[in-house]
């Protein structure tokens, strides 16, 4: 599995690490059942659940290989027993990429479902799984999570040790990761939440990150997802970014939308909707 896109001279592959179905009430607490009525066509899964994809994005340009996010990883997973097994490394192998082929691992943010394949623990020792890579972390997320006493174990075990291993670089603002990839701050879900823009020639792809976990959010930017840290800021960020993506008809890679999560925002009968490829 893995949808390969050609963005100018750059290849971008959408890779699913896991998927899982969640109840709408758990995922969007505070959103009443009747609010979902106009979006019945967007409810997939058993008993009115919504499906959540956990994706990473492989980017290959001349002389460089980048990985955006590393999924849940092999040790942890979403709550419940229905999640599919983690398979990022298996999928990378299918596309001819080994762990030592990755030059850069960059994160949209440091939530547990985005950092899980970072490190390997062997007894008392910890090493970087992607042994040739620099791990690029949004500075505001690092400052936030490294200051907490309590956090999800995936963050503690798979993200925080990066600094002691000497493989981590912090970035902030609009940062050039490679000739074709630039970061764009999109805060609210977490303090340092970041999207990435892939541009090559006249073509462009916007890697959304967790600005939206489900297509319903495209038309309901004020709905709060369970793990949105600053809902008010997140809503403002969503409105600004979604309007621009719709206006420009930019190709979007949404890592939590139903796999492969690639499409465009469009206006249909006065409502902004998701149009998958």
C-alpha positions as MATLAB code, in Angstrom:
seq = 'XXXXXXXXXXXXXXXXXXXXXXXXXXXXXXXXXXXXXXXXXXXXXXXXXXXXXXXXXXXXXXXXXXXXXXXXXXXXXXXXXXXXXXXXXXXXXXXXXXXXXXXXXXXXXXXXXXXXXXXXXXXXXXXXXXXXXXXXXXXXXXXXXXXXXXXXXXXXXXXXXXXXXXXXXXXXXXXXXXXXXXXXXXXXXXXXXXXXXXXXXXXXXXXXXXXXXXXXXXXXXXXXXXXXXXXXXXXXXXXXXXXXXXXXXXXXXXXXXXXXXXXXXXXXXXXXXXXXX';
ca = [
       0.000    0.000    0.000;
       1.097    3.558   -0.572;
      -0.267    6.175   -2.956;
       2.544    7.773   -4.945;
       2.078   11.346   -6.186;
       4.306   13.243   -8.559;
       4.606   16.898   -7.555;
       6.789   18.357  -10.278;
      10.105   16.551   -9.907;
       9.273   15.346   -6.380;
       7.657   12.042   -5.405;
       5.379   12.052   -2.351;
       4.062    8.743   -1.011;
       1.144    8.581    1.427;
       1.802    5.672    3.795;
      -0.668    4.323    6.326;
       0.861    3.202    9.621;
      -2.445    2.227   11.262;
      -6.184    2.892   11.125;
      -8.894    2.723   13.753;
     -12.579    3.543   14.217;
     -13.646    5.895   17.017;
     -17.032    6.888   18.345;
     -17.965   10.396   17.289;
     -18.822   11.280   20.891;
     -15.313   10.292   22.062;
     -13.483   11.952   19.195;
     -15.524   15.192   19.140;
     -16.782   15.630   22.716;
     -19.343   18.372   23.028;
     -20.668   18.045   19.480;
     -24.294   16.900   19.786;
     -25.634   14.036   17.694;
     -28.008   16.292   15.761;
     -25.094   18.416   14.536;
     -23.941   15.413   12.509;
     -27.214   15.143   10.622;
     -26.059   17.106    7.510;
     -22.928   14.935    7.354;
     -24.377   11.428    7.389;
     -22.536   10.713    4.141;
     -19.238   11.277    5.979;
     -19.827    8.714    8.714;
     -18.001    5.493    7.959;
     -17.442    2.456   10.100;
     -19.622    0.408   12.453;
     -22.368    1.911   14.612;
     -21.847    5.451   13.356;
     -18.176    5.538   14.212;
     -15.695    7.673   12.308;
     -12.583    6.169   10.775;
      -9.199    7.660   11.588;
      -6.222    7.055    9.340;
      -2.721    7.401   10.833;
      -0.481    8.342    7.924;
       3.081    9.410    7.272;
       4.429   10.996    4.111;
       7.589    9.947    2.312;
       9.150   12.637    0.122;
      11.827   11.826   -2.436;
      13.580   14.511   -4.411;
      16.895   14.396   -6.167;
      19.514   13.348   -3.629;
      17.224   13.563   -0.557;
      14.653   11.408    1.223;
      12.404   12.940    3.880;
       9.777   11.424    6.154;
       6.990   13.534    7.645;
       5.876   12.001   10.981;
       6.468    8.410   12.091;
       3.017    7.176   13.141;
       2.079    5.198   16.243;
       4.984    2.786   15.969;
       5.164   -0.837   17.105;
       4.832   -0.401   20.877;
       1.773    1.817   21.358;
      -1.498    2.361   19.543;
      -4.885    4.032   19.692;
      -7.232    3.002   22.510;
      -9.196   -0.191   22.031;
      -8.329   -3.445   20.336;
      -9.571   -2.758   16.808;
      -6.574   -0.853   15.416;
      -4.653   -2.383   12.560;
      -0.991   -3.355   13.190;
       1.661   -0.679   12.713;
       3.364   -1.085    9.352;
       5.353    2.020    8.462;
       8.655    0.170    8.059;
       7.018   -2.549    5.982;
       5.482    0.054    3.690;
       8.772    1.923    3.341;
      10.400   -1.338    2.259;
       7.727   -1.822   -0.399;
       8.819    1.517   -1.837;
      12.477    0.601   -1.759;
      13.367    2.699    1.279;
      15.264    1.423    4.318;
      15.739    3.206    7.625;
      19.245    4.312    6.618;
      17.939    5.917    3.429;
      16.050    8.630    5.322;
      17.956   11.929    5.496;
      15.358   13.944    7.419;
      12.478   13.104    9.749;
      10.242   16.130   10.339;
       7.219   16.378   12.614;
       3.941   18.191   12.262;
       3.774   17.985   16.077;
       4.759   15.698   18.934;
       1.547   13.828   19.652;
       1.954   10.083   20.298;
       0.523    9.008   16.936;
       3.197   10.995   15.090;
       6.435    9.944   16.833;
       6.152    6.194   17.404;
       8.855    4.795   15.110;
      11.538    7.310   16.142;
      13.734    5.211   18.407;
      14.837    1.686   19.201;
      15.364    0.603   22.817;
      17.684   -2.333   23.444;
      18.092   -3.033   27.144;
      19.510    0.143   28.658;
      20.481    1.695   25.335;
      18.418    3.907   23.021;
      19.314    4.683   19.422;
      17.733    6.528   16.534;
      15.849    4.103   14.296;
      16.530    6.287   11.242;
      20.230    6.291   11.955;
      21.390    8.748    9.262;
      18.574   11.241    9.732;
      18.284   14.578   11.441;
      15.029   14.775   13.397;
      13.396   18.187   12.947;
      11.030   19.213   15.758;
       8.855   22.357   16.021;
      10.454   24.455   18.742;
       7.197   25.423   20.498;
       6.124   21.791   20.747;
       9.497   20.776   22.137;
       9.449   23.548   24.744;
       5.942   22.537   25.780;
       6.319   18.766   26.006;
       9.822   18.746   27.448;
       8.530   20.853   30.353;
       5.667   18.526   31.327;
       5.799   16.100   34.237;
       3.067   13.872   32.792;
       2.538   12.898   29.156;
       1.643    9.958   26.945;
       4.376    7.282   27.197;
       4.945    7.367   23.451;
       6.034   10.993   23.744;
       8.251   10.260   26.726;
       9.866    7.196   25.140;
       9.952    8.120   21.461;
      10.338   11.916   21.391;
      12.052   13.280   24.486;
      15.248   11.158   24.195;
      15.998   12.735   20.812;
      17.842   15.638   22.422;
      20.276   13.408   24.337;
      21.090   11.413   21.203;
      22.328   14.486   19.358;
      20.097   13.862   16.343;
      17.506   16.622   16.882;
      17.249   20.099   15.407;
      14.556   22.578   16.437;
      12.868   24.759   13.859;
      10.306   27.548   13.937;
       8.464   29.764   11.491;
       8.685   29.144    7.784;
      11.772   26.979    7.467;
      13.271   25.449    4.333;
      13.784   21.732    4.926;
      14.954   20.965    1.395;
      14.784   22.645   -2.020;
      11.146   21.542   -2.347;
       9.815   21.393    1.233;
       8.980   24.301    3.545;
       7.349   24.336    6.982;
       4.352   26.550    7.737;
       3.263   27.243   11.336;
      -0.384   26.230   11.891;
      -0.731   26.402   15.700;
      -3.699   25.534   17.879;
      -3.890   21.756   17.930;
      -0.538   21.981   19.718;
       1.605   25.079   20.358;
       4.027   24.285   17.553;
       1.744   22.436   15.160;
       3.186   22.694   11.657;
       2.047   21.946    8.126;
       4.412   21.389    5.221;
       4.323   22.728    1.685;
       5.867   20.713   -1.136;
       6.538   22.778   -4.269;
       8.249   21.737   -7.468;
       7.888   23.524  -10.761;
       4.320   24.816  -10.942;
       2.896   22.073   -8.707;
       2.128   22.205   -4.998;
       1.030   19.849   -2.217;
      -0.052   20.950    1.261;
       0.539   18.407    4.055;
      -2.200   19.327    6.501;
      -1.099   17.610    9.702;
      -3.799   17.624   12.390;
      -5.601   20.791   11.358;
      -8.461   18.405   10.587;
      -8.959   14.826   11.729;
     -12.102   14.244    9.690;
     -13.616   15.829    6.545;
     -16.511   17.273    8.574;
     -14.070   19.821   10.039;
     -13.559   21.405    6.621;
     -17.027   22.927    6.934;
     -17.114   23.017   10.751;
     -13.796   24.620   11.771;
     -15.104   25.451   15.252;
     -15.721   21.825   16.210;
     -13.239   20.749   18.865;
     -11.327   17.508   18.533;
     -10.497   15.773   21.817;
      -6.796   16.670   21.714;
      -6.988   20.257   20.455;
      -4.905   22.156   22.979;
      -6.055   25.664   22.074;
      -9.436   25.344   20.312;
      -9.921   29.064   19.732;
      -6.532   29.474   18.076;
      -7.036   26.246   16.150;
     -10.352   27.490   14.755;
      -8.755   30.717   13.541;
      -5.883   28.804   11.953;
      -8.295   26.415   10.251;
     -10.429   29.213    8.829;
      -7.406   30.992    7.392;
      -5.759   27.902    5.921;
      -8.936   26.237    4.646;
     -10.052   29.394    2.844;
      -6.692   29.693    1.125;
      -6.586   26.027    0.136;
     -10.091   26.241   -1.302;
      -9.381   29.460   -3.151;
      -6.150   28.168   -4.682;
      -7.488   24.645   -5.307;
      -4.319   23.301   -3.725;
      -3.776   19.557   -3.590;
      -3.947   18.501    0.091;
      -2.554   15.490    1.952;
      -4.619   14.940    5.115;
      -2.993   12.284    7.244;
      -6.069   11.412    9.332;
      -8.641   11.323    6.530;
      -9.661    7.987    5.062;
      -6.668    6.518    3.269;
      -4.982    7.737    1.107;
      -6.189   11.129    2.359;
      -5.310   13.130   -0.744;
      -7.715   15.549   -2.390;
      -8.897   19.149   -2.610;
     -11.282   21.485   -0.805;
     -14.249   22.589   -2.895;
     -17.510   24.503   -2.533;
     -20.713   22.527   -3.166;
     -24.179   24.002   -2.502;
     -22.657   26.655   -0.284;
     -20.740   24.159    1.814;
     -17.003   23.529    1.842;
     -16.388   19.836    1.192;
     -13.567   17.370    0.750;
     -13.065   16.011   -2.754;
     -10.728   12.984   -2.559;
      -8.691   12.007   -5.596;
];
